[in-house]
């Protein structure tokens, strides 16, 4: 008796243990992905385009060196619009926003009307002071501030619109990793501060940090909704093909276990999903269905001929184990063959490999 025959005989006589072991590993993977106390996902998504480049890429090395030399190029622009930004209430709100945002960790500095410097000639001397230094001196002082700002070619049309109905707060960040930026919730804290201080004014956000956070929200939305939609489509196809509970439940459970184990391993190893690898779960579901469909089809074809369930499972495994195993090994080898092509970020590449290997192994064993 060969190794595959012995394995098939062992599994057929220990189906309960195999199912319990699969269930235990699935539950363990879920606990790695989700914090059961808070309900938050531990699985992170990194939207940085830098992860798509190899660490040895010359352009990336030059970019990293430039950031180390000149600082981060991550800038968040907050635009505040109002019928007239040159009112005491609005200027005080901008002042409070600037102070509170500057105190947020990872923020290097903020440029706004609250701290923009007015350089002018006063009595033959050079006076350098913030525009709003004399804000509390009354309406005439505010009119003077408006006039000086709009007459200044540096700030008029850039920091403040020429009509005086919009102004910007430009937030500069320290050189911080994208994952750490998102993990600390820095963007959300800044948004919360702005919403608390904006009053009746309208506020708009733009800049690379804002785009990255928005991309993450879109990817998380797709990650949460795409698998259920794919599952529904697969269930309809299986119902039309098999018209039995076994023919629907077993393939879907096998695919689901494979995806959960893959994401659990990625999370446990400290990796994250990127804009590309976030497509891995739906892809695994679609590609992985063929494994279980092949086994279930063989089982359904011979179940009337073999009334003994243990013998039926053993014979089904004997017939299907080798082709399923070869298909799984082919998938794994094709994934590792990507090492011969220009690689993405090493962490990204390892994350892909682990996900494919773990999912293939789980589908084969299940």
Beta strands, then each sheet from edge to edge (+ up, - down):
strand 1: 75-81
strand 2: 107-111
strand 3: 117-122
strand 4: 125-130
strand 5: 166-173
strand 6: 202-207
sheet 1: 2+ 5- 1+ 6-
sheet 2: 3+ 4-
end
